């Protein structure tokens, strides 16, 4: 089971959270989103389902921050989809922490297959 935190070293960049929800629900129609009313550190959770696999996307309040946890293959697919559908920085400043022994930069060219080849954490 993967447990990944996404963070960006560019303080001016952030995820378009409504677009994250829309894109994930378009790619995985069985996905469900629930807002966290009154929570300090999270805006809500998106549960992505693909067959028997599940990934939980935590939309954090910190700029550039998302948490993704769940089945390894689906987490890799979600991370690659985020890198493809969000206007992520091309300079590698968006990092996946906890996926591999070292931080993995996510760029528009990131693929699930490439993530699965990284040395596990």
C-alpha positions in Angstrom: 0.0 0.0 0.0 1.4 3.4 -1.0 1.2 6.5 1.1 2.4 9.5 -0.9 2.5 13.2 -0.1 2.7 15.7 -3.0 4.5 19.0 -2.3 5.8 21.8 -4.5 8.9 23.8 -3.8 7.4 26.6 -5.9 5.4 28.6 -3.4 3.4 30.3 -6.2 2.1 27.1 -7.7 -1.0 25.2 -6.4 -3.4 22.5 -7.6 -6.7 23.5 -9.1 -8.6 21.4 -6.6 -12.1 21.6 -8.3 -10.3 20.5 -11.5 -8.6 17.6 -9.6 -12.0 16.4 -8.5 -13.5 16.8 -12.0 -10.6 15.1 -13.8 -10.5 12.2 -11.4 -14.3 11.6 -11.6 -14.0 11.8 -15.4 -11.2 9.3 -15.5 -12.7 7.0 -12.8 -16.5 7.6 -12.9 -17.1 5.6 -9.8 -15.0 8.1 -7.8 -16.7 9.9 -4.9 -15.8 13.2 -3.2 -16.8 14.3 0.3 -16.0 17.7 1.6 -14.5 18.1 5.1 -16.5 21.0 6.6 -14.6 22.8 9.4 -11.4 20.8 9.1 -8.2 22.7 9.5 -5.8 20.8 7.2 -8.0 19.2 4.6 -10.7 20.4 2.2 -12.0 16.9 1.5 -11.3 13.4 0.3 -11.7 11.8 -3.1 -12.1 8.0 -3.2 -10.9 6.6 -6.6 -12.0 3.1 -7.4 -10.8 0.9 -10.2 -12.0 -2.7 -10.0 -10.9 -4.1 -6.6 -8.3 -1.3 -6.1 -8.9 1.9 -4.2 -6.9 5.2 -3.8 -7.7 8.0 -1.4 -6.8 11.5 -2.6 -6.7 14.0 0.3 -7.1 17.6 -0.8 -5.0 19.5 1.7 -5.3 23.2 2.6 -1.5 23.8 2.2 -0.6 25.2 -1.3 0.6 22.5 -3.6 -0.3 19.7 -1.2 -2.2 16.5 -1.8 -2.0 13.2 -0.1 -2.6 10.0 -2.1 -2.7 6.5 -0.5 -4.0 3.1 -1.5 -3.1 0.2 -3.8 0.2 0.8 -5.5 -0.8 0.4 -9.1 -3.8 2.7 -8.8 -1.8 5.3 -6.8 0.7 5.3 -9.7 -2.1 5.8 -12.1 -3.6 8.7 -10.1 -0.2 10.4 -9.7 0.4 10.1 -13.5 -3.1 11.4 -14.2 -2.6 14.4 -11.9 0.7 15.2 -13.6 -1.0 14.9 -17.0 -4.3 16.8 -16.3 -3.0 19.6 -13.9 -0.8 22.4 -15.1 2.1 21.0 -13.1 5.5 22.8 -13.2 7.7 21.3 -15.9 10.8 22.0 -13.9 10.3 19.0 -11.5 9.4 21.2 -8.5 6.3 19.1 -7.8 7.5 16.1 -5.7 6.0 12.8 -4.7 7.4 12.1 -1.2 7.1 8.5 0.2 6.7 6.8 -3.2 10.3 5.8 -3.6 13.6 6.0 -1.6 14.1 9.5 -3.0 11.6 12.2 -3.8 10.2 11.7 -7.3 9.5 14.8 -9.5 6.2 14.8 -11.3 6.1 16.5 -14.6 3.6 16.3 -17.6 5.8 13.4 -18.9 5.3 11.3 -15.8 3.8 7.8 -16.5 2.4 5.2 -14.2 4.8 2.7 -15.7 7.8 5.0 -14.9 6.6 5.4 -11.3 6.3 1.7 -10.9 9.9 1.3 -11.9 11.2 3.7 -9.1 13.0 2.0 -6.2 10.4 1.5 -3.5 10.5 3.5 -0.3 
